Protein backbone atom coordinates (compact mmCIF):
# COMPACT_ATOMS: atom_id res chain seq x y z
CA UNK A 1 0.00 0.00 0.00
CA UNK A 2 1.36 3.40 -1.03
CA UNK A 3 1.62 6.19 1.60
CA UNK A 4 -0.54 9.28 1.09
CA UNK A 5 1.85 11.71 2.78
CA UNK A 6 3.51 13.00 -0.44
CA UNK A 7 0.19 14.73 -1.29
CA UNK A 8 0.10 16.65 1.95
CA UNK A 9 2.48 19.53 0.92
CA UNK A 10 0.49 20.12 -2.28
CA UNK A 11 -2.79 20.27 -0.34
CA UNK A 12 -1.33 22.77 2.13
CA UNK A 13 -0.11 25.05 -0.66
CA UNK A 14 -3.54 25.08 -2.26
CA UNK A 15 -5.22 25.88 1.06
CA UNK A 16 -3.11 29.05 1.71
CA UNK A 17 -4.92 32.08 0.13
CA UNK A 18 -2.88 34.18 -2.27
CA UNK A 19 -2.63 37.99 -2.35
CA UNK A 20 -4.07 38.44 -5.84
CA UNK A 21 -2.44 38.93 -9.19
CA UNK A 22 -0.12 41.81 -10.01
CA UNK A 23 -2.64 43.02 -12.63
CA UNK A 24 -5.31 43.44 -9.95
CA UNK A 25 -2.89 45.45 -7.84
CA UNK A 26 -2.06 47.71 -10.78
CA UNK A 27 -5.76 48.35 -11.46
CA UNK A 28 -6.32 49.35 -7.84
CA UNK A 29 -3.41 51.78 -7.97
CA UNK A 30 -4.52 53.22 -11.31
CA UNK A 31 -8.09 54.03 -10.28
CA UNK A 32 -7.33 55.06 -6.70
CA UNK A 33 -9.34 52.25 -5.17
CA UNK A 34 -9.31 52.13 -1.37
CA UNK A 35 -7.89 48.91 0.11
CA UNK A 36 -10.46 46.77 1.95
CA UNK A 37 -10.66 47.16 5.69
CA UNK A 38 -9.93 44.30 8.02
CA UNK A 39 -13.65 43.79 8.54
CA UNK A 40 -14.11 43.20 4.81
CA UNK A 41 -17.03 45.67 4.57
CA UNK A 42 -15.25 48.34 2.44
CA UNK A 43 -15.89 48.79 -1.26
CA UNK A 44 -13.67 50.42 -3.89
CA UNK A 45 -14.75 53.91 -4.99
CA UNK A 46 -13.39 57.17 -6.43
CA UNK A 47 -13.94 60.85 -5.58
CA UNK A 48 -13.77 63.80 -7.99
CA UNK A 49 -13.97 67.56 -7.33
CA UNK A 50 -14.62 69.71 -10.41
CA UNK A 51 -13.48 72.01 -11.77
CA UNK A 52 -10.03 71.18 -10.48
CA UNK A 53 -8.77 74.71 -11.26
CA UNK A 54 -10.98 77.78 -11.55
CA UNK A 55 -10.19 81.51 -11.77
CA UNK A 56 -12.61 84.21 -10.64
CA UNK A 57 -12.47 87.99 -10.14
CA UNK A 58 -11.76 88.88 -6.50
CA UNK A 59 -14.95 88.98 -4.44
CA UNK A 60 -16.92 86.63 -6.71
CA UNK A 61 -18.53 83.32 -5.72
CA UNK A 62 -17.94 79.90 -7.31
CA UNK A 63 -19.60 76.46 -7.36
CA UNK A 64 -17.66 73.20 -7.01
CA UNK A 65 -19.16 69.76 -7.67
CA UNK A 66 -18.03 66.74 -5.62
CA UNK A 67 -18.99 63.35 -7.10
CA UNK A 68 -18.20 59.77 -6.10
CA UNK A 69 -18.85 56.16 -7.11
CA UNK A 70 -19.76 54.70 -3.73
CA UNK A 71 -22.67 52.24 -4.25
CA UNK A 72 -23.70 52.56 -0.61
CA UNK A 73 -25.10 55.54 1.30
CA UNK A 74 -22.16 57.93 1.73
CA UNK A 75 -21.46 61.22 3.48
CA UNK A 76 -19.48 64.10 1.96
CA UNK A 77 -18.09 67.31 3.36
CA UNK A 78 -15.91 70.21 2.22
CA UNK A 79 -12.69 71.32 3.89
CA UNK A 80 -11.66 74.90 3.11
CA UNK A 81 -10.96 78.27 4.70
CA UNK A 82 -13.39 79.96 2.30
CA UNK A 83 -16.88 80.90 3.43
CA UNK A 84 -19.49 78.40 2.27
CA UNK A 85 -22.96 79.17 0.97
CA UNK A 86 -25.62 76.87 -0.46
CA UNK A 87 -25.27 73.09 -0.78
CA UNK A 88 -27.15 71.01 -3.38
CA UNK A 89 -27.11 67.22 -3.17
CA UNK A 90 -28.16 64.21 -5.20
CA UNK A 91 -27.30 60.52 -5.57
CA UNK A 92 -23.52 60.33 -5.89
CA UNK A 93 -22.88 64.09 -5.93
CA UNK A 94 -22.97 67.33 -3.95
CA UNK A 95 -22.46 70.91 -5.15
CA UNK A 96 -20.98 73.52 -2.83
CA UNK A 97 -21.09 77.29 -3.18
CA UNK A 98 -18.07 79.27 -1.99
CA UNK A 99 -18.63 82.97 -1.31
CA UNK A 100 -16.49 86.09 -1.80
CA UNK A 101 -13.25 84.51 -2.94
CA UNK A 102 -10.58 87.14 -2.23
CA UNK A 103 -7.36 85.25 -1.57
CA UNK A 104 -5.45 84.92 -4.80
CA UNK A 105 -4.99 81.18 -4.25
CA UNK A 106 -7.20 78.86 -2.17
CA UNK A 107 -7.29 75.08 -1.76
CA UNK A 108 -10.52 73.10 -1.36
CA UNK A 109 -10.84 69.42 -0.36
CA UNK A 110 -13.94 67.22 -0.70
CA UNK A 111 -14.05 64.23 1.68
CA UNK A 112 -16.37 61.27 1.04
CA UNK A 113 -16.84 58.44 3.54
CA UNK A 114 -18.10 55.13 2.11
CA UNK A 115 -18.46 51.97 4.23
CA UNK A 116 -16.07 53.30 6.83
CA UNK A 117 -13.39 54.39 4.33
CA UNK A 118 -12.69 58.09 3.54
CA UNK A 119 -11.22 59.39 0.31
CA UNK A 120 -10.72 62.97 -0.84
CA UNK A 121 -10.21 65.10 -3.94
CA UNK A 122 -8.69 68.58 -4.19
CA UNK A 123 -9.43 71.67 -6.29
CA UNK A 124 -7.75 75.07 -6.47
CA UNK A 125 -9.36 78.48 -6.83
CA UNK A 126 -7.38 81.49 -8.07
CA UNK A 127 -8.70 85.04 -7.79
CA UNK A 128 -7.09 87.60 -10.07
CA UNK A 129 -7.96 90.62 -12.23
CA UNK A 130 -5.83 91.71 -15.20
CA UNK A 131 -5.17 95.45 -15.44
CA UNK A 132 -8.11 97.37 -16.88
CA UNK A 133 -5.69 99.82 -18.49
CA UNK A 134 -2.03 100.86 -18.58
CA UNK A 135 -1.56 104.59 -19.22
CA UNK A 136 1.72 106.48 -19.60
CA UNK A 137 1.34 110.23 -19.19
CA UNK A 138 3.19 112.61 -21.53
CA UNK A 139 6.63 113.33 -20.02
CA UNK A 140 7.00 116.62 -18.13
CA UNK A 141 10.34 118.42 -18.34
CA UNK A 142 11.59 120.18 -15.21
CA UNK A 143 15.07 121.60 -15.62
CA UNK A 144 16.96 118.93 -17.52
CA UNK A 145 14.93 115.97 -16.21
CA UNK A 146 11.77 114.35 -17.48
CA UNK A 147 9.17 113.02 -15.02
CA UNK A 148 7.35 109.87 -16.20
CA UNK A 149 4.13 108.60 -14.61
CA UNK A 150 2.58 105.23 -15.46
CA UNK A 151 -0.88 104.26 -14.18
CA UNK A 152 -1.96 100.60 -13.91
CA UNK A 153 -5.66 100.50 -13.03
CA UNK A 154 -7.92 97.91 -11.35
CA UNK A 155 -5.40 95.08 -10.94
CA UNK A 156 -5.22 92.17 -8.45
CA UNK A 157 -3.16 90.79 -6.81
CA UNK A 158 -0.79 93.74 -6.73
CA UNK A 159 1.91 91.67 -5.02
CA UNK A 160 2.40 89.68 -8.25
CA UNK A 161 2.70 92.77 -10.46
CA UNK A 162 5.87 94.11 -12.08
CA UNK A 163 6.05 97.39 -14.02
CA UNK A 164 8.69 98.22 -16.63
CA UNK A 165 9.50 101.45 -18.46
CA UNK A 166 11.12 101.18 -21.88
CA UNK A 167 12.69 103.76 -24.17
CA UNK A 168 12.91 102.68 -27.79
CA UNK A 169 12.46 99.08 -26.62
CA UNK A 170 15.24 99.21 -24.01
CA UNK A 171 14.48 98.86 -20.29
CA UNK A 172 15.18 102.08 -18.39
CA UNK A 173 13.39 101.18 -15.15
CA UNK A 174 11.88 98.08 -13.50
CA UNK A 175 9.97 97.67 -10.24
CA UNK A 176 8.39 94.60 -8.61
CA UNK A 177 5.49 95.22 -6.21
CA UNK A 178 5.78 91.96 -4.26
CA UNK A 179 5.80 93.85 -0.95
CA UNK A 180 2.11 94.71 -1.36
CA UNK A 181 -0.24 92.13 0.19
CA UNK A 182 -3.65 93.82 -0.13
CA UNK A 183 -6.76 91.74 -0.89
CA UNK A 184 -8.61 94.35 -2.97
CA UNK A 185 -8.47 95.73 -6.49
CA UNK A 186 -5.95 98.55 -6.64
CA UNK A 187 -4.70 101.34 -8.87
CA UNK A 188 -0.92 101.59 -9.10
CA UNK A 189 1.01 104.71 -10.13
CA UNK A 190 4.71 104.45 -10.88
CA UNK A 191 6.76 107.69 -11.04
CA UNK A 192 10.27 107.80 -12.43
CA UNK A 193 12.60 110.67 -13.31
CA UNK A 194 15.11 110.41 -16.14
CA UNK A 195 17.77 112.70 -17.55
CA UNK A 196 17.55 113.05 -21.33
CA UNK A 197 19.78 114.70 -23.90
CA UNK A 198 19.04 115.90 -27.42
CA UNK A 199 19.65 112.38 -28.80
CA UNK A 200 16.77 111.06 -26.65
CA UNK A 201 14.16 113.37 -28.13
CA UNK A 202 11.37 111.82 -30.23
CA UNK A 203 12.20 108.29 -29.07
CA UNK A 204 9.11 106.25 -28.06
CA UNK A 205 8.51 105.54 -24.37
CA UNK A 206 6.20 102.72 -23.21
CA UNK A 207 5.02 101.30 -19.89
CA UNK A 208 4.52 97.54 -19.45
CA UNK A 209 2.64 95.67 -16.68
CA UNK A 210 3.26 91.96 -16.07
CA UNK A 211 1.12 89.84 -13.76
CA UNK A 212 2.85 86.51 -12.97
CA UNK A 213 0.59 83.87 -11.36
CA UNK A 214 2.32 80.50 -10.96
CA UNK A 215 2.99 79.93 -14.65
CA UNK A 216 0.17 82.14 -15.93
CA UNK A 217 1.66 85.42 -17.21
CA UNK A 218 -0.60 88.33 -18.23
CA UNK A 219 1.01 91.26 -20.06
CA UNK A 220 -0.41 94.71 -20.75
CA UNK A 221 1.21 97.76 -22.35
CA UNK A 222 0.54 101.46 -22.72
CA UNK A 223 0.38 103.47 -25.89
CA UNK A 224 3.80 105.02 -26.72
CA UNK A 225 4.68 108.62 -25.92
CA UNK A 226 7.77 110.57 -26.97
CA UNK A 227 10.21 112.95 -25.35
CA UNK A 228 9.80 116.40 -26.91
CA UNK A 229 9.83 120.07 -26.04
CA UNK A 230 6.04 119.83 -25.85
CA UNK A 231 6.52 118.06 -22.56
CA UNK A 232 7.99 121.10 -20.87
CA UNK A 233 6.35 122.29 -17.68
CA UNK A 234 4.83 125.75 -17.40
CA UNK A 235 7.91 127.04 -15.59
CA UNK A 236 10.18 125.68 -18.31
CA UNK A 237 7.94 127.12 -21.01
CA UNK A 238 7.96 130.53 -19.30
CA UNK A 239 11.75 130.50 -19.01
CA UNK A 240 12.10 129.41 -22.63
CA UNK A 241 9.68 132.11 -23.77
CA UNK A 242 11.61 134.75 -21.84
CA UNK A 243 14.86 133.55 -23.42
CA UNK A 244 13.34 133.65 -26.89
CA UNK A 245 11.94 137.15 -26.36
CA UNK A 246 15.31 138.36 -25.06
CA UNK A 247 17.10 136.84 -28.03
CA UNK A 248 14.66 138.42 -30.47
CA UNK A 249 15.12 141.77 -28.73
CA UNK A 250 18.89 141.50 -29.03
CA UNK A 251 18.65 140.62 -32.73
CA UNK A 252 16.26 143.49 -33.39
CA UNK A 253 18.53 145.91 -31.55
CA UNK A 254 21.59 144.80 -33.50
CA UNK A 255 19.64 144.99 -36.77
CA UNK A 256 18.34 148.50 -36.00
CA UNK A 257 21.81 149.78 -35.12
CA UNK A 258 23.24 148.35 -38.34
CA UNK A 259 20.42 149.93 -40.36
CA UNK A 260 20.94 153.35 -38.77
CA UNK A 261 24.67 153.18 -39.48
CA UNK A 262 24.00 152.20 -43.06
CA UNK A 263 21.57 155.12 -43.59
CA UNK A 264 23.98 157.58 -41.96
CA UNK A 265 26.75 156.69 -44.34
CA UNK A 266 24.43 157.20 -47.30
CA UNK A 267 24.24 155.30 -50.55
CA UNK A 268 27.26 157.03 -52.01
CA UNK A 269 29.61 156.38 -49.13
Backbone torsions as a table, in degrees:
resi	resn	phi	psi	omega
1	UNK	NA	132.6	-177.6
2	UNK	-83.0	142.4	177.5
3	UNK	-72.1	149.3	179.8
4	UNK	-97.9	0.0	-176.8
5	UNK	-63.5	-33.5	179.1
6	UNK	-58.5	-20.8	179.9
7	UNK	-82.4	-14.1	-175.5
8	UNK	-62.5	-45.3	179.1
9	UNK	-59.9	-40.0	-179.7
10	UNK	-64.6	-39.6	178.9
11	UNK	-66.0	-36.5	178.4
12	UNK	-68.0	-39.3	178.6
13	UNK	-63.4	-41.2	-179.0
14	UNK	-69.8	-26.7	-177.0
15	UNK	-80.7	-17.9	-178.9
16	UNK	-81.8	120.8	-178.2
17	UNK	-69.4	141.5	178.1
18	UNK	-85.0	176.9	-178.7
19	UNK	-100.6	10.2	178.9
20	UNK	93.6	161.4	-179.6
21	UNK	-76.4	160.9	177.8
22	UNK	-66.8	-29.0	178.7
23	UNK	-65.8	-40.3	177.4
24	UNK	-62.8	-40.0	179.3
25	UNK	-64.9	-39.1	178.5
26	UNK	-65.4	-38.8	178.9
27	UNK	-64.0	-40.1	179.3
28	UNK	-64.1	-41.0	179.4
29	UNK	-68.2	-36.0	-176.5
30	UNK	-67.8	-43.5	-175.1
31	UNK	-96.4	7.5	177.1
32	UNK	64.4	38.9	-177.2
33	UNK	-78.9	133.5	179.0
34	UNK	-70.9	138.8	176.2
35	UNK	-68.0	147.1	-179.1
36	UNK	-66.3	145.0	177.2
37	UNK	-76.0	168.4	-176.9
38	UNK	-64.0	-25.4	-179.8
39	UNK	-76.6	-16.4	178.8
40	UNK	79.0	14.0	-178.9
41	UNK	-95.4	-9.2	-177.3
42	UNK	-75.8	154.7	177.3
43	UNK	-128.6	148.8	178.1
44	UNK	-71.2	141.4	177.3
45	UNK	-160.7	162.6	178.8
46	UNK	-121.0	162.3	178.5
47	UNK	-133.4	133.8	177.9
48	UNK	-129.3	142.5	175.4
49	UNK	-125.4	117.0	-174.8
50	UNK	-128.5	148.9	-7.9
51	UNK	-70.6	151.1	-177.9
52	UNK	-72.3	-28.2	177.9
53	UNK	-140.2	125.1	-179.5
54	UNK	-138.3	142.5	178.7
55	UNK	-118.7	133.6	-177.9
56	UNK	-136.0	154.4	171.6
57	UNK	-64.1	148.0	-178.8
58	UNK	-60.7	133.4	-179.2
59	UNK	96.4	-10.2	179.9
60	UNK	-81.7	166.8	176.0
61	UNK	-105.9	162.5	-177.4
62	UNK	-148.1	150.0	176.1
63	UNK	-108.0	136.8	173.6
64	UNK	-122.2	140.4	-178.8
65	UNK	-111.3	124.2	178.0
66	UNK	-107.9	119.6	-179.7
67	UNK	-123.4	159.0	-178.7
68	UNK	-152.9	168.5	-177.6
69	UNK	-113.9	19.2	-179.7
70	UNK	-66.5	124.2	-179.4
71	UNK	-80.1	-6.5	-178.8
72	UNK	-106.4	166.0	173.1
73	UNK	-56.2	128.0	-175.8
74	UNK	-129.3	160.7	175.9
75	UNK	-118.0	142.3	178.9
76	UNK	-131.3	151.8	178.6
77	UNK	-150.5	163.4	-178.2
78	UNK	-115.6	136.6	178.5
79	UNK	-117.5	113.4	-178.2
80	UNK	-164.2	159.6	175.0
81	UNK	-89.7	-7.3	179.0
82	UNK	-76.4	154.8	179.2
83	UNK	-78.1	130.4	-176.5
84	UNK	-96.1	149.1	178.5
85	UNK	-115.7	-121.6	-177.1
86	UNK	-73.3	157.3	175.3
87	UNK	-132.4	126.6	175.2
88	UNK	-114.8	137.4	-175.3
89	UNK	-133.4	153.0	175.7
90	UNK	-155.3	-179.9	179.0
91	UNK	-62.6	115.0	176.8
92	UNK	81.9	8.5	179.8
93	UNK	-155.2	160.4	173.9
94	UNK	-152.5	134.8	178.7
95	UNK	-110.0	133.9	-176.3
96	UNK	-119.9	136.3	175.7
97	UNK	-99.8	130.8	177.9
98	UNK	-113.7	129.6	-169.3
99	UNK	-103.9	144.4	170.4
100	UNK	48.4	63.6	178.1
101	UNK	-73.4	114.5	-178.1
102	UNK	-119.9	-30.0	176.1
103	UNK	-65.9	140.2	-174.0
104	UNK	-67.4	-26.7	178.3
105	UNK	-141.6	125.8	179.5
106	UNK	-132.5	146.8	177.9
107	UNK	-111.5	138.7	-178.8
108	UNK	-129.9	131.9	178.1
109	UNK	-118.0	136.1	172.6
110	UNK	-109.1	125.8	-178.4
111	UNK	-112.4	127.5	179.1
112	UNK	-121.8	128.9	178.0
113	UNK	-108.5	123.0	-177.7
114	UNK	-131.8	118.2	178.4
115	UNK	52.4	41.8	176.1
116	UNK	85.8	-5.7	179.3
117	UNK	-107.8	138.9	-178.7
118	UNK	-116.6	129.2	173.9
119	UNK	-124.9	162.0	-177.4
120	UNK	-142.8	158.3	175.2
121	UNK	-134.2	152.7	-172.5
122	UNK	-124.3	142.6	173.4
123	UNK	-130.8	161.1	-179.2
124	UNK	-127.5	137.6	178.9
125	UNK	-118.7	125.6	176.1
126	UNK	-111.3	134.5	175.1
127	UNK	-113.2	119.8	177.7
128	UNK	-155.1	158.6	179.4
129	UNK	-138.2	114.7	176.0
130	UNK	-62.2	156.7	179.1
131	UNK	-58.8	135.5	175.6
132	UNK	-68.4	-37.8	179.4
133	UNK	-157.8	155.4	172.8
134	UNK	-127.1	116.8	-172.7
135	UNK	-125.1	127.4	175.1
136	UNK	-108.1	117.1	179.9
137	UNK	-68.4	154.7	172.7
138	UNK	-59.4	137.5	-178.6
139	UNK	-62.3	145.1	177.9
140	UNK	-114.9	125.3	-178.1
141	UNK	-93.1	124.1	174.7
142	UNK	-127.3	113.3	-173.3
143	UNK	68.0	-120.7	177.2
144	UNK	-111.7	16.6	-177.3
145	UNK	-121.6	143.0	176.8
146	UNK	-102.4	133.8	174.9
147	UNK	-99.0	124.0	179.7
148	UNK	-110.2	136.1	176.8
149	UNK	-130.3	123.8	178.9
150	UNK	-115.9	130.4	-179.2
151	UNK	-112.4	124.5	174.1
152	UNK	-112.8	116.7	-169.7
153	UNK	-107.5	146.5	173.2
154	UNK	47.8	65.9	-178.6
155	UNK	-123.9	148.4	176.9
156	UNK	-158.8	140.3	-5.6
157	UNK	-83.5	137.5	-176.9
158	UNK	-64.0	-31.2	-178.0
159	UNK	-64.6	-11.8	178.4
160	UNK	-108.5	16.5	-176.6
161	UNK	-100.5	141.3	172.8
162	UNK	-131.3	138.0	-177.4
163	UNK	-120.1	134.7	-177.9
164	UNK	-128.7	136.9	172.5
165	UNK	-106.2	133.9	-179.7
166	UNK	-126.7	143.0	174.0
167	UNK	-120.7	115.1	-177.2
168	UNK	55.6	38.3	177.4
169	UNK	87.2	-11.1	-179.0
170	UNK	-97.5	139.3	-179.4
171	UNK	-71.1	125.5	175.7
172	UNK	-111.9	-15.9	177.2
173	UNK	-161.6	144.0	179.1
174	UNK	-142.3	138.1	177.0
175	UNK	-144.5	130.3	174.3
176	UNK	-99.4	137.4	-175.9
177	UNK	-105.4	33.4	-175.4
178	UNK	-65.9	-15.4	-179.8
179	UNK	-75.7	-13.2	-179.7
180	UNK	-87.9	129.4	-175.8
181	UNK	-123.6	22.4	-178.4
182	UNK	-66.4	155.1	-177.8
183	UNK	-109.5	21.3	-179.5
184	UNK	-127.3	160.6	172.1
185	UNK	-58.4	144.2	-176.3
186	UNK	-142.1	154.8	170.7
187	UNK	-105.9	130.8	-176.2
188	UNK	-115.6	131.8	175.6
189	UNK	-120.9	122.6	178.9
190	UNK	-108.0	126.3	179.1
191	UNK	-116.3	131.9	-179.4
192	UNK	-143.6	140.7	-179.0
193	UNK	-112.0	131.6	179.3
194	UNK	-127.1	152.9	173.0
195	UNK	-99.5	129.3	-176.4
196	UNK	-129.2	141.1	175.9
197	UNK	-104.0	-178.3	-179.7
198	UNK	-57.7	-32.3	-178.7
199	UNK	-70.7	-14.6	180.0
200	UNK	-89.1	-11.3	-177.9
201	UNK	-65.5	143.9	176.2
202	UNK	70.2	8.6	173.9
203	UNK	-86.5	139.7	-176.0
204	UNK	-71.5	138.2	174.4
205	UNK	-114.5	138.4	179.0
206	UNK	-137.7	154.2	176.2
207	UNK	-117.5	134.9	-175.3
208	UNK	-126.8	132.5	177.0
209	UNK	-112.9	133.8	179.9
210	UNK	-128.7	122.5	178.0
211	UNK	-108.1	112.4	-175.8
212	UNK	-107.3	117.1	-173.4
213	UNK	-127.9	78.4	175.5
214	UNK	50.8	56.1	178.5
215	UNK	98.6	-25.4	175.6
216	UNK	-91.2	118.7	-178.3
217	UNK	-117.0	124.4	179.4
218	UNK	-115.1	124.7	-176.9
219	UNK	-116.8	139.7	175.7
220	UNK	-139.5	147.8	-176.5
221	UNK	-135.8	156.1	177.2
222	UNK	-90.2	166.9	169.3
223	UNK	-71.7	148.0	-177.8
224	UNK	-73.7	148.0	169.9
225	UNK	-126.4	166.9	-177.6
226	UNK	-127.4	154.3	172.9
227	UNK	-81.2	124.5	179.6
228	UNK	-154.0	171.2	177.8
229	UNK	-68.8	-14.5	177.3
230	UNK	-69.6	-13.7	-180.0
231	UNK	-89.3	7.3	-179.9
232	UNK	-65.9	147.9	175.2
233	UNK	-75.7	171.4	-179.9
234	UNK	-62.9	-38.0	178.4
235	UNK	-62.8	-44.6	-179.6
236	UNK	-65.5	-39.7	179.2
237	UNK	-64.3	-40.7	179.3
238	UNK	-63.6	-43.6	178.4
239	UNK	-63.8	-42.1	179.6
240	UNK	-65.0	-39.7	179.4
241	UNK	-64.1	-41.6	177.9
242	UNK	-62.6	-40.7	179.4
243	UNK	-65.3	-40.4	-179.9
244	UNK	-65.7	-44.3	179.0
245	UNK	-61.3	-42.5	179.2
246	UNK	-63.2	-41.2	179.6
247	UNK	-65.5	-41.8	177.8
248	UNK	-63.5	-39.4	178.4
249	UNK	-62.6	-42.1	179.2
250	UNK	-63.3	-44.5	-179.5
251	UNK	-63.9	-40.7	178.2
252	UNK	-64.6	-41.0	179.3
253	UNK	-63.0	-44.6	178.7
254	UNK	-63.0	-42.7	-179.7
255	UNK	-64.1	-39.5	179.6
256	UNK	-66.2	-41.8	179.3
257	UNK	-62.9	-41.0	179.6
258	UNK	-65.9	-37.7	-179.5
259	UNK	-67.7	-41.6	178.3
260	UNK	-62.2	-41.6	179.4
261	UNK	-64.8	-38.0	-179.1
262	UNK	-67.2	-40.9	180.0
263	UNK	-69.6	-34.9	179.9
264	UNK	-66.5	-36.2	179.7
265	UNK	-70.7	-29.9	178.8
266	UNK	83.9	160.4	-177.1
267	UNK	-67.8	-27.2	-176.8
268	UNK	-88.9	-5.0	-178.2
269	UNK	-69.9	NA	NA
